[in-house]
Amino acid sequence: MELFESLKNKITGKNIKIVFPEATDARILGAAVRLKADGLVEPILIGNGEEVKKIANEIGYKTSGFTILDPNNYPKWDEMVESFVERRKGKATKEQAEKILKDENYFGTMLVYMGLADGMVSGAIHSTGDTVRPALQIIKTKPGVSRTSGAFIMIKGRDQEKYLFSDCAINVNPAAQELAEIAVESAKTAALFDIEPKVAMLSFSTKGSAKADEVTKVQEATRIAKELDPSLELDGELQFDAAYVPSVAAQKAPDSKVAGKATVFVFPELEAGNIGYKIAQRFGGFEAIGPILQGLNKPVSDLSRGANEEDVYKLTIITAAQTLMNA
């Protein structure tokens, strides 16, 4: 089954509430209307109600039946402010909280934290930092996960050849412990998208063929990841060709259960991951879906500011599917 049809089947009828802090953007409105019409999610639009409706009407969208919440006129404002101050544990006064929560991303993130929504999609007009920072401060990472990370689902062809690349978006140079956590979370993400996780810890070395601190880090990350989840099919350190090509794997890592069969590729640092997924996208003809933020207690997704309506639609479906991991 095609990936998004599979995900739609998983989320249909679940009444999953997704917050959109950028409700005056035409791309967001268009996607939200489609998602509601298709019965996939219940959108929560953030903004001045009259302004949102006016913009929607101007571009031909009807918002009747939509939930629109205005940070400047919110009935549960005092409760939200109190909850934020408590969550920040002395890092924000009541007065500071009242100012901070006027920001749509902070307001939307608090809705998720307070259980009034299941996830959030932002980034169409905000930077990654503006989207991720509130999530890290309020929702925070899962127990045992020190940092969030960004994965891409790579899809190609009618047969839906699928892989997961991580971390390609967030952590510049993760330490061994962080890299191990990224590997474990990436396997969970892969399984959600019907990719059987066989995790390759990538390097420029295969099984000790090169000596360097960078290689040692991946070797250590491999050891830690196996301790974190002994059930995982995971191996490293592996060069990409050894991880992907069976004939190369037979030569370079003949005893590996992952080499030549990997479906999840964990890059040793951001530079390699970002370059790698874009090469696969531009040279290899893969569609890159993401970044999918991993490791948070509840899902928050970051759009590219160059995203189109279809990108918003698809990333929202992914975000809704992630909520099922936390159910």
N, C-alpha and C positions, 0 to 999 in steps of 0.2 A: 504494500500500500504506500502511496506517495506520502512523504513526511507530513505535510500540513493537513492532509486528510486524516491521517492517524491522530495527529494532535487535536484536531477539531473534534474527533470522536471522543477523545479523552475528556475534553472540557465542556462539551455541550450538556446543558441541563444542570450544570454545577452551580449556577448563579454566582460566578466568580466576579468580584468587584475590583475593577482596575481604575486607578486614579490617573488623570491626565492634567498636569499642572499648566499645560500650554494650550488651553482650550480656545484661545482666540486665533490659533494658527489653522489655516485652511486644511493642511495635511492631517492634522490631528482630528479636526471635526469630521472630515471625510471618512477617515478610518473608524472613528467612534460610531458614526452612523451605520457603517457597514457591519461592524462587529455586533452592534445591538440588533440590527435587522436579521443577522444570521443566527442569533441566539447563542453567541459564543461567550460574551461577557456582558456585565452591567457596567457601562462607563460612568465614572464620576468626574465631571468637568469642573475645573477650578477657575474662578474668575467672576467678574461682575455679571450677574445674570442677564441684565438688559443688553450689555455689550456683547456677550457671547451669542445671545439670540439674534441680535442685529446683524452680526457678522455672518452667522449661519444662514439667515434669511437672504442676505445679499448674494451668497454663493449657491443658494438653492437647497439648503439642508434644513430639515425640520427637526427641532430639538424637543418636541413634546414627548413627555415621558422620561426625559433625561434628568438625572440628579446634577444640579449645578450648585456648587458651594463657593461662597465669597468670603475670603479671609477677613474682609472688613465688616462683615455682617453675618457672623456665624453663631448660631444659638449655643453651641457648646464651647465657646471661646475660653471662658474661665477654666473649664475643666481641662482643655488642651494646654493652656499656659501652665497650669499647676503640674500636669503630667510631664511637660517638657522640662520644667525646673527640676523636678524630682529625677528625671532620667539623666540630666546633665550633672547631677550630684555636685552642686556648688560652683559649676563653671558658668552659670548664667543666672542672673537675678530675675525677678518677676518683670521688672521694667525692660531688661534686655530681651527676655523671652517674648514679650509683647511686640517688640520691634522685629525680632528675627522671624517670628511666625507669620508676619505679613508677606514674607517671601513665599512664592507659590510652591517651590520645591520643599521647603521646610514644612509648610502647612500640609502638603500632600503626603510627605513622609510620616508626619505625625498621625494622619488618618490611618495609615497602614499599621503603625506601631500600636495604636489604640484599638486595633481590631475592627475599625469601621470600614476598612478596605483590605483587600488581599494582596495587592501589589501595585506598583507604580511604573509608568512609562514616561520618560522625559528626555530632553536633550535635543529636540528639534530646533530650539532657539537658545538653549543654554549649553554651556561648556560641560565637558565630562566632570570637571571638578565641582561645578554647581549642582550636578545631579548626584554624584557619588558621595560628596562630603556629608550632606544631611543623613544619608543612609548609614554611613560609618559611625556618625555621632549618635544616632537615635536607634536604628534597627540593630546595628552592630553584627559582628560575625558569629557564626555558630560556635558552640563549645568545641574546642580542639582545633579551631581554624583561626590563625592569627591575622590573616589578610584576605580580603576579597581578591578575585582574579577574573580575567576576561577570556572567555573561550569563543571560538567560531566553529559553527557547523559548516563543513565544506561538502557541497553536493554537486554532482556532475551527472549529466546524461539522463535519458529516459528510464534507465534502470536504477536511478537514484543511488549511485555509488556515494557512500557517506563516510566521512571521517570527522574527528574532532581535533582542533588545534588549540593549544593553550600553553602559557598565558601569552596572549598577543595584544594586550590592551592596557594593563595596569602596572605590574611590578617590574621595575627597571632591571634589577639584579637580585632576584630572591636568593636568600641563603638556603642551605640544604634542607633545613626543617620546613621552611616555607614552600620550597619546591616539592617536597614530599606531600604536603597538604594539598597543593594545587593538583598533583597527580591523582590523589584520592577523590577530591571533589570533581575533577574532570571525568573520572570513570562514572560517577553518579550521574553527571549531566549527560554523558553518552548514552547510558542505559535509558534515561528518560526519553531520548529521541530515537529509540529502537536501534541503537548501535551497540553491538556486543563489545564490551570494553576489553581490549587487549592493549595495554598501556606501554608505550615505548618512551623511555627517558633518553632524550636526544643529546648528542654531543658530537664533537669532531673526532671522537675516538670510539672504537668498538672493543669492549672487553679488554681494556688495558693496552690497546695498540699505540696510544700516545700517553705521555706523562705531562701533566700540568695541573695547577691548582683548580682550573676550570673543570678538568676531568674528574678530579677527586671530589669536587662538590656534587657532581651528578652521581657518582658512585655512592656517596654518603646519602644523598637524597633517595636513591633507589633502596638502600638498606632501611632507611626510616619508613618509607612508604610501605614496604612489606611488613614492617612491624605494626604500622597503623591499621592495615587491612590485609592480613595474611591470605584472605580468600581471593585477592585480586590476581589476575593474570597480568603481571607487570615485570618488565626487565630493563636493564640498562647497565652501563651506558652503551648506547647504540648510535651509530651514524644513521642518517636518514635512509640511505640505500639498504643498509642491513636490516632496518626496521620494516621496510616497505617491499623490497624485491626478494622473492623466495630464493632465487639462485645465488644472490649475494649473501643472503642470510646463511645459506648452506656452507658457504666458504668462511664467513667471518664469525658466525655465532651458531655453529651446528647444534649445540645442545640447548638452545633457547626455545621456549615454547611461545614466545612472542615475536621474535625476529622473523621477518618475511610475512607476518600476518597481522601486524599492528593496525589498530583502528583509531587509537587515541595517541596523539603525538604531543609530548610535553617538552617544550623548548626550554633551554637552560637560562635564558634571559630574554628581556623584552625585544631587544634589537633583532635577534634571530627570529623570534616568533612573529613580529610585525612584518619583517621582510619576507619570511617564509609564506605566510598566508597570502600576501599580496602577489608573490610570484605564482603561487598555485591559482590564484584568482585570474591574473592577467595573462600568464603564459599557458597555464593548464586548463583554463576554461571552467574552473569551479565557481559555483555561486558561494559567496561567503556570507553566512547569516550570523549576525552578532554585532558587537560583542555581547555575549550572555554573561552577566555578572554572577559569579559563583561564590558560595561560602557565606552569604548573608542569611540571617534568621528568617527573613521574608524577602521575596524577590523585588528588586528595583532594577529596571533596565534603562540603558543609556543609548539613545538614538544618535546617529550621526546628524550634524546640522545640515548635511546635504541629502538627508533622507527624503523619499517621496511617500505618498500616501500608502502605497503597497508595502513599503518597508515598515511603516508604523503598524499596519494591519498584521503583518507577519510577526513582528517582534512582540506585539501584544499577545498573540496566540501563544508564543513561546513563554512569555511571562506568566500567563494564565496556567500553562502546563506546569511551570515550576512550582506554583502554589500547591500542586498535588504532592510534591516531594515532602512538603512540610505538614501535610494534612494528618 
